[in-house]
Amino acid sequence: MNKRQQQKIIPSLWIIAERQSEYRPYYVLYAIDWKRAGRLSWEGWDRLDDLLRFHVPIRHKIGSTRSTSQPCAKIAKKAIFLSLNEGQFETLEQLFYQPFSKKRWKEFIKPHCKLHKKVST
């Protein structure tokens, strides 16, 4: 996806995925725009506190010239929280990079969903 296309994405679904492993958890933030079939992800956090302090660059309107950022802690209030093992996380990664299908996303999220899990800052 090029820069111009990224500027047109207005996320309608936020997902915070926690990958459980033997050693430590790993957190990834996904943004999905159903209307425009757009996806963005930010990854690389070992601690939830660090993820919540991250400022996510997002657009509120299409064609807007201003780029704003919002703390992930604010986004976490409306995000779907998924706690996944290694195999489930790999499935999520494959789903993220496959052709866009809202049905497949719903089928994957439903059994793993902890909708609006309380996240403390």
C-alpha positions as CSV (number, residue, x, y, z in Angstrom):
1,M,0.0,0.0,0.0
2,N,1.5,3.4,-1.0
3,K,1.5,6.6,1.1
4,R,-1.5,8.1,-0.6
5,Q,-3.6,5.0,0.0
6,Q,-2.5,4.9,3.7
7,Q,-3.8,8.5,4.1
8,K,-7.2,7.4,2.9
9,I,-7.7,4.7,5.6
10,I,-10.0,5.5,8.4
11,P,-10.0,2.5,10.8
12,S,-13.4,1.1,11.9
13,L,-12.0,-1.8,13.8
14,W,-9.0,-2.0,16.2
15,I,-7.5,-5.2,17.4
16,I,-4.9,-5.7,20.1
17,A,-3.4,-9.1,19.8
18,E,-1.3,-10.7,22.5
19,R,0.9,-13.6,21.5
20,Q,1.5,-16.0,24.4
21,S,4.8,-17.8,24.3
22,E,7.0,-19.6,26.7
23,Y,9.2,-16.7,27.4
24,R,7.2,-13.5,27.3
25,P,4.1,-12.0,25.6
26,Y,4.3,-10.0,22.4
27,Y,1.8,-7.3,21.4
28,V,0.6,-6.2,18.0
29,L,-2.0,-3.4,17.1
30,Y,-4.1,-3.9,14.0
31,A,-6.3,-1.3,12.3
32,I,-8.9,-2.4,9.8
33,D,-11.0,-0.2,7.5
34,W,-13.9,-2.4,6.3
35,K,-15.3,0.2,3.9
36,R,-12.0,0.7,1.9
37,A,-10.5,-2.8,2.6
38,G,-7.5,-1.2,4.2
39,R,-5.3,-2.7,6.9
40,L,-2.5,-1.3,9.0
41,S,-0.4,-2.9,11.8
42,W,2.1,-1.8,14.4
43,E,4.1,-4.4,16.2
44,G,7.1,-5.0,18.4
45,W,6.0,-4.5,22.1
46,D,6.9,-6.9,24.9
47,R,5.0,-4.9,27.5
48,L,1.4,-3.7,27.3
49,D,2.3,-0.5,29.0
50,D,4.7,0.4,26.2
51,L,2.0,-0.3,23.6
52,L,-0.5,1.9,25.4
53,R,2.0,4.9,25.4
54,F,2.5,4.6,21.6
55,H,0.9,7.4,19.6
56,V,-0.9,6.0,16.6
57,P,-1.0,8.2,13.5
58,I,-4.5,8.2,12.2
59,R,-6.8,10.2,10.0
60,H,-10.3,11.2,10.9
61,K,-11.4,12.4,7.5
62,I,-10.6,11.4,3.9
63,G,-8.7,14.1,2.1
64,S,-7.6,15.8,5.3
65,T,-4.2,17.5,5.1
66,R,-3.5,17.2,8.8
67,S,-2.2,14.0,10.3
68,T,-3.1,13.5,13.9
69,S,-2.0,11.0,16.4
70,Q,-3.9,9.4,19.3
71,P,-2.5,7.5,22.2
72,C,-3.1,3.8,22.0
73,A,-4.6,3.9,25.5
74,K,-7.5,5.8,24.1
75,I,-7.9,3.4,21.2
76,A,-7.7,0.4,23.6
77,K,-11.0,1.3,25.1
78,K,-12.8,0.4,21.8
79,A,-10.4,-2.3,20.6
80,I,-11.0,-6.0,20.5
81,F,-8.4,-7.8,22.7
82,L,-7.2,-11.2,21.5
83,S,-5.0,-13.5,23.6
84,L,-3.5,-16.1,21.2
85,N,-1.0,-18.9,21.4
86,E,1.7,-19.3,18.7
87,G,-0.4,-21.3,16.2
88,Q,-3.4,-18.9,16.5
89,F,-1.1,-15.9,16.1
90,E,0.3,-17.4,12.9
91,T,-3.3,-17.9,11.6
92,L,-4.0,-14.2,12.4
93,E,-0.9,-13.1,10.5
94,Q,-1.9,-15.2,7.5
95,L,-5.4,-13.8,7.6
96,F,-4.1,-10.2,7.8
97,Y,-2.1,-10.6,4.6
98,Q,-4.7,-12.6,2.6
99,P,-7.3,-11.0,0.3
100,F,-9.8,-9.1,2.3
101,S,-12.8,-11.1,3.6
102,K,-15.0,-9.8,6.4
103,K,-16.6,-13.2,6.8
104,R,-13.2,-14.9,7.5
105,W,-12.3,-12.2,10.0
106,K,-15.5,-12.6,11.9
107,E,-15.1,-16.4,12.0
108,F,-11.6,-16.0,13.4
109,I,-12.3,-13.3,15.9
110,K,-15.5,-14.8,17.4
111,P,-13.9,-17.7,19.4
112,H,-10.9,-15.7,20.5
113,C,-12.6,-12.4,21.3
114,K,-12.4,-10.7,24.7
115,L,-14.4,-7.6,23.5
116,H,-13.5,-4.4,25.4
117,K,-11.3,-6.0,27.9
118,K,-10.4,-3.5,30.6
119,V,-6.9,-2.3,30.0
120,S,-5.2,-0.3,32.8
121,T,-2.7,2.4,32.1
